[in-house]
Amino acid sequence: MVGRLVILAVLAFAGRSLYVLTVLQHEEYPEGLEVVGLVRSFDELYYTAAAHALADGDGFRFDTIAGPAEEQGIHPPMTSVALAPVAELTDDELPMRLLVAAVGALVVLLAGLVALSVAGPRVAYVAAGLAALYPNLWMNDGLLLSESFAAAGTAAAVWCTYRLLATRSWWWAAGAGVACGVAMLSRSELALLVPLMVVPAILFARTPPPAQRLRHAAVACLAAGLVVAPWVSSNLRRFEEPVVLSHGDGNVLIGSNCDSTYHGSLLGFHDGWCGVIDGLPAENSKEAAIRRRAALDYVGDHLDRLPVVVAARVGRVWGVYGQVQMGRIAQAEGRPMWASMAGLAMFWALVPLAVLGVRTLWRSGVRLLPLLAPFAIVTFNAAAFYGITRFRVGAEVPLVVLAAVGIGYLLGNRPAPAESGISS
């Protein structure tokens, strides 16, 4: 069974590699009537610069577009750490992109393993196949960004949580914590996986006895803490203001709480020009703190607009507001418009199937929290910051798995979890 899922993952890697070689290496972004070359977002430049700094032994001290070499922590480190060994071997970015494609293939395998845990082998094949074909997954695989790593970490956390519920093993408790740690080192908001998914799933299980459940939850939390501890302790030493996972929230908040994102075409989105403030200090954490305070002051002065803004943010992340604009924004980050539109179409095809999958698992008594928590995290993150399609990546694998369950139901396949421990 697992061997066949591995074969599907290998085929997915082949497809993703072909996409990298034939599209991402040649995709050009036009500005007016003039082609300005291959698409390179700021985040790609950041992650690759960090990878090369690590390879050169400089840690996370490097220069960005905006200034000289200094301690950096705009993003968590997972993407750059993963790319660093390749950066040490070559300056060519193609091997880096193929590495990210391999992570995307791992996501396909994990989608199959999650489906195997909740609904059996046939649904597992469908889930892996959907994950291999789903544009909102593969169009990230090859970009030097965090989304593929975040999807892998989230999918691994969901799978380990179901395995823990089924086996009551300390090892799976630790695995769930490690996976959550990897996820939060990819994207900061995925720190919510621990309190919103893993811990409640453990504590609300029927078995084992309460004392053992508490110990399992403690093991998961400890494992997650150990994974992120080196990065957090490094940040607390390197920066003047307290920084935990990143200091990028200051720029994100000021860019999503200003006039242009509370009104007009950028409603519910982010405007980087709003972060331009005169007289900012040179040190990154102090700069972030000033931007953070300015953003919160703006929110306090415009509470009457907040419900509309939050609705637009959530609408953007779930594909019901500004869909074509989201495609153009994704194009500016390196995702072709045709892939974004295909992803939107397949997303809406999967949604009703996923709803059917939720109903099917609920009636079968399968615990749904590990599959549903990522949807809550995505919604909260968009509401608190801003909406963009790639912020949905943590919920894409649960969506695919639930849709596969729905397809299985339509084909007459009743969920048959590999172990009964995941049932309520």
Disulfide bonds with the S-S distance in Angstrom:
Cys258-Cys274 2.06
